[in-house]
Every structure is written in structure tokens, then in C-alpha cells.
Amino acid sequence: MNIITFYSYKGGTGRSLCLVNVAVALHLSYGQKVGLIDLDCEASGLHHLFEITCRQNGDLLNFLHPRNRSISKIEQYVHEVQLVPGAVPGIFMIPTISDPKLLEEVPWDKGVEAFLSHEVFPALQRIYNLDYLLIDSRSGIASYASYALRAAHCGVLVCRPDRQNRFGISKMIEICKAAGKPYLVCVSACPNPKKNIVRLSPLFKALGEETTHVFPYMSELYFEEFISTLKMPHSALAKAYGELAKTIYNFGRE
């Protein structure tokens, strides 16, 4: 099972949207079984993108609470994502419902990390026969974010070309290089990428030409997020997500 973490230094870069589109493409285009974990515990949202109503107490924060931390109950927290009515599910998600009270009761420590790494991840692979596990990381530089990258075989670093993102992603690239961690850099929501290649050059320069994928801006997403690989599969954005999925699929074959 290949573990891929989706990270952004700033919120609002389209990181979660990128993750779900890649998950859909990996399943529909390559027949892969994909697990998803929403580790953005303070600002969760993967279940909203899939339009799934989570079961009561059936989310990651509840699972990580010391009173519930039993791997034998893992299936209570996994939600099967049905992309096509009647089809066999190929995406399996442990969502998170952000809850201030639970966030105080589940301090992030080595015990949580060990439970995830040594029990949750292996159990997901064993029960659901996963090919990939995609982790939605918290933004910024914090314990949630650092763990998600440390646990992954590859990091997908999602950013925009502004000054804040150039700074943050540059720092994360330094960390990935120091740790010997493979990574991909993705620029999101770029209007007319070919026409704006000159305006993207400060980002390319700051990252040392490390940018691998540029996602075009789609105005329809401004008012309501949706999964373009499902609803608009022939759009330029869906095709760009498909190229990233192909890169990740090929990485998993190496």
C-alpha cells in the first residue's frame, strides 16, 4: 500500500479538492482501491466533498479518543464511497468531524501516531485490500502536518504562486529533501497557465524548478466545490488531476 500525503502550507489552496479528484481518478482510471483519512482535524471536509453524512461518533476524532482506540472496531469508522450507483465501492474513507471538545480531549502525541502507523494503516490495507492510502494533512507546520508527511511514501505539496505560499512550500521542500522524502509540487487554480507562464516564474524560481503540475482555474468552483473528475471529466481541470493521478500511479509501480 502506497501512502501519499497531500499538504499545503496555507489553507484555501485546493488541497482537499486535489486529493478527492486524485482518489477518484486512481479508482476509475486505474482500478485501484483507495483509502482516505482526513487528518485535517481542525478544519475537516472530505465528507462534504463526497456529499456523505457521517455516522454519529463514526469519525477519526472519536476513533482516536483513548476510550475508543480499539482496532477491532475500525469498520465502524470507515465509510464506503459509492461513485457509481450499484458499483462495487473502491474508495474507503475515515472522515473527521471537527469538534472543539474532542480536539481538547485527543492531544496529539506519540500514542496517537503509533496507533495510526502500527494499527490503523495496516488494518485498512488488510481489511479493504488497499493499493493507496491518501492522507489529507493539516496546513501549516504543526504536529498533525509533520506526522502526515513523515508517515507517507510521497508528499503532494499543493500551493498557489503568492509570496506566502512560495515561502512555506520552499521550507517544506527543504524538510522533504533533508528527510529523503519524495515529493510533487502542484500549483492550483491558475488562470490560463500557458498564458501566465511568465507570472508563474517567481514560484518556479523560488522552488528551484520543482513544480510538477499546474491546475487551471475553474470559475464554477468559486461558488460550490464539486469533484470535476466526476461531474466534468472532459474539463481541463479534470484532465490535470488525471495527470497527477497518473504520476502517483506510476510512482506506486516503481
ZAMARGU-4260 file (C-alpha; in steps of 0.2 Angstrom, whole numbers, plus 5000, padded with zeros to 4 digits):
<rodrens>
0) 5000/5000/5000 | 5007/5017/4995 | 5004/5031/5007 | 5003/5048/4999 | 5000/5064/5010
5) 4993/5080/5002 | 5000/5095/5011 | 4998/5114/5010 | 5007/5127/5019 | 4992/5139/5018
10) 4973/5134/5019 | 4962/5138/5004 | 4974/5131/4991 | 4963/5117/4985 | 4972/5103/4993
15) 4957/5093/4999 | 4949/5095/4982 | 4965/5089/4973 | 4965/5074/4985 | 4947/5068/4981
20) 4950/5070/4962 | 4965/5060/4963 | 4957/5047/4973 | 4943/5046/4960 | 4955/5045/4946
25) 4965/5031/4954 | 4950/5021/4956 | 4940/5024/4940 | 4955/5025/4928 | 4967/5013/4936
30) 4956/5001/4945 | 4965/5005/4962 | 4957/5003/4979 | 4960/5019/4988 | 4959/5023/5007
35) 4956/5041/5013 | 4960/5048/5030 | 4955/5066/5035 | 4969/5072/5046 | 4964/5090/5045
40) 4956/5088/5061 | 4954/5106/5065 | 4946/5111/5048 | 4940/5094/5041 | 4929/5092/5025
45) 4932/5077/5014 | 4915/5070/5018 | 4907/5086/5012 | 4916/5084/4995 | 4909/5067/4993
50) 4892/5073/5000 | 4892/5060/5014 | 4883/5061/5030 | 4895/5054/5043 | 4888/5041/5056
55) 4886/5048/5074 | 4903/5046/5083 | 4909/5037/5067 | 4924/5049/5063 | 4943/5049/5066
60) 4942/5061/5081 | 4931/5049/5090 | 4941/5034/5085 | 4957/5042/5091 | 4949/5046/5108
65) 4958/5035/5122 | 4941/5027/5126 | 4938/5021/5108 | 4955/5016/5102 | 4952/4998/5098
70) 4957/4992/5081 | 4944/4978/5081 | 4931/4992/5079 | 4939/5001/5064 | 4925/4996/5052
75) 4913/5007/5062 | 4923/5022/5057 | 4926/5018/5038 | 4913/5025/5026 | 4912/5017/5009
80) 4911/5030/4995 | 4899/5025/4981 | 4905/5034/4965 | 4893/5024/4953 | 4876/5018/4959
85) 4877/4999/4960 | 4895/4998/4958 | 4907/4989/4970 | 4915/5003/4981 | 4933/5006/4978
90) 4936/5021/4990 | 4935/5019/5009 | 4936/5035/5020 | 4939/5038/5038 | 4932/5056/5039
95) 4934/5069/5053 | 4920/5080/5060 | 4929/5095/5068 | 4924/5096/5086 | 4932/5108/5098
100) 4928/5097/5114 | 4936/5082/5106 | 4951/5091/5099 | 4954/5096/5118 | 4952/5078/5123
105) 4963/5070/5110 | 4980/5078/5112 | 4992/5074/5098 | 5006/5063/5105 | 5017/5048/5101
110) 5002/5037/5106 | 4991/5043/5093 | 5005/5042/5080 | 5009/5024/5085 | 4990/5019/5084
115) 4989/5026/5067 | 5005/5020/5060 | 5005/5002/5068 | 4987/4998/5069 | 4975/5009/5059
120) 4985/5010/5042 | 4989/4991/5042 | 4971/4986/5047 | 4964/4997/5032 | 4976/4989/5020
125) 4972/4971/5026 | 4953/4973/5028 | 4950/4983/5012 | 4965/4977/5001 | 4970/4995/4998
130) 4983/5000/4984 | 4984/5018/4990 | 4981/5027/5006 | 4979/5046/5004 | 4980/5057/5019
135) 4973/5075/5020 | 4985/5084/5031 | 4983/5099/5041 | 4990/5115/5034 | 5005/5125/5041
140) 5019/5117/5051 | 5012/5108/5066 | 5012/5090/5073 | 4997/5085/5063 | 5006/5091/5047
145) 5023/5084/5051 | 5017/5067/5056 | 5006/5065/5040 | 5022/5069/5029 | 5033/5058/5039
150) 5021/5043/5038 | 5020/5045/5019 | 5030/5037/5005 | 5027/5053/4995 | 5021/5070/4998
155) 5010/5081/4986 | 5013/5099/4991 | 4999/5110/4985 | 5001/5129/4983 | 4997/5145/4975
160) 5010/5156/4967 | 5009/5170/4980 | 5023/5176/4992 | 5016/5167/5007 | 5015/5150/4998
165) 5032/5152/4990 | 5040/5154/5007 | 5030/5140/5015 | 5032/5127/5001 | 5051/5131/5000
170) 5053/5127/5018 | 5043/5111/5016 | 5054/5106/5001 | 5069/5108/5012 | 5062/5097/5025
175) 5057/5084/5012 | 5075/5084/5005 | 5083/5083/5021 | 5072/5068/5026 | 5075/5060/5009
180) 5056/5060/5006 | 5050/5060/4988 | 5038/5075/4984 | 5027/5083/4970 | 5023/5101/4969
185) 5006/5106/4962 | 5001/5124/4958 | 4982/5126/4960 | 4969/5137/4952 | 4980/5146/4939
190) 4970/5156/4926 | 4976/5152/4908 | 4993/5143/4914 | 5001/5144/4896 | 4997/5162/4895
195) 5003/5166/4913 | 5019/5156/4912 | 5029/5172/4915 | 5019/5176/4930 | 5022/5159/4937
200) 5041/5161/4935 | 5044/5168/4953 | 5036/5152/4960 | 5047/5141/4949 | 5062/5151/4954
205) 5058/5150/4972 | 5056/5132/4971 | 5071/5128/4960 | 5060/5122/4946 | 5052/5109/4957
210) 5034/5112/4951 | 5027/5097/4943 | 5009/5100/4940 | 4999/5116/4937 | 4980/5115/4939
215) 4969/5128/4929 | 4957/5139/4937 | 4938/5134/4935 | 4926/5148/4939 | 4912/5135/4943
220) 4921/5130/4959 | 4920/5148/4966 | 4903/5146/4972 | 4902/5127/4976 | 4915/5114/4977
225) 4912/5098/4967 | 4923/5083/4960 | 4927/5088/4942 | 4933/5071/4938 | 4915/5065/4941
230) 4905/5080/4935 | 4916/5087/4922 | 4928/5073/4916 | 4932/5082/4900 | 4937/5098/4908
235) 4955/5105/4908 | 4955/5104/4927 | 4949/5085/4927 | 4962/5081/4914 | 4976/5090/4925
240) 4970/5080/4940 | 4971/5064/4929 | 4989/5068/4925 | 4993/5069/4944 | 4984/5053/4947
245) 4995/5045/4933 | 5011/5052/4941 | 5006/5044/4958 | 5000/5028/4950 | 5017/5026/4941
250) 5026/5031/4957 | 5017/5016/4965 | 5023/5004/4952 | 5042/5009/4955
</rodrens>
